[in-house]
């Protein structure tokens, strides 16, 4: 896997999938581009889209969408994801 400072668009699809698995996300059965990640207090649906990584956090309140361009580093996106909604 490339260094964490590497932009997501410089990762292979396999590297992105491995990274999501290492975070604890699980691929959705009905959507090869969709992933589900559960943390204490929230869940996130992550989608590997063509131009960006989309996230919809579902805390106890209304769902909160967010989009991360693939030009951001894996470390920056991971830090933002771990913060949750």
N, C-alpha and C positions, 0 to 999 in steps of 0.2 A: 504494500500500500504506500502511496506517496506520502511525504511528510505532511503533518497537520497544517502547515502554513500554505500548502498548495491549494489553489482555487479548485472548487468542485468540478469545473469544466475540464480540468486536467486529469481527472480520475476516470478510470474505465468504469463501465456499468457494474462489473463484478466487484470492483473496489468500493463503489458506493453501496452496493448491497451488503458487502461484508461489514462496512462501517455501520450501517443501520442495524445489522444483527448484533454487532458488538455493543451498540447503545441499549439493546434489549428489545428492539422493535421486531415485529413479526409480519411477514408478508401476508396480505389478505388473500384468502382462497379464491375469491371471485374477481380479483383485479391484480394483474401482474405488476402494475406500477404503483399499487397502493400498499401502505404499511401501517400498522397500528402499534403505538407505543404507550404503555401505561406506566405512570409514576404515581406516587402518593399524592392524591388531591386533584389529579387531572389525567386525561388521556389525550393523545394526539393522533390524528390521521395524517400521515405523510404521503405525498404523491410526488413521484419522480416525473415531472412534466418535461416537455420538450425544451423549454427555455429557462425553467427555474424549478426550485423545490418548494412545493406548496404545503402548508401545514394548517390544520384546523384543530385548535385546542378545544377540548370540551371539559371545562371545569364545572362546578356546580351552577354557574351562571350560564348566560347565552354563549354559544360557540364563538370562538375568536379566530378568524382567518389571518394568515400571514404568508408572505411570499419572500423567498430568499433567492436572489440571482445566483446562477452557477459561477459567477465571477468572484464570489466571496470565498474566503479560505474555509477549509473544512473545520479548522479550529474555531473560527468566528461563528460559523453556523451552529456547530455543536454547543458552544457556550450559550448562544441565544436559545437553542432548543431546550437545553437543560434548565434555563430560567423559567420555562413554561409560560403560561399566559400572564 
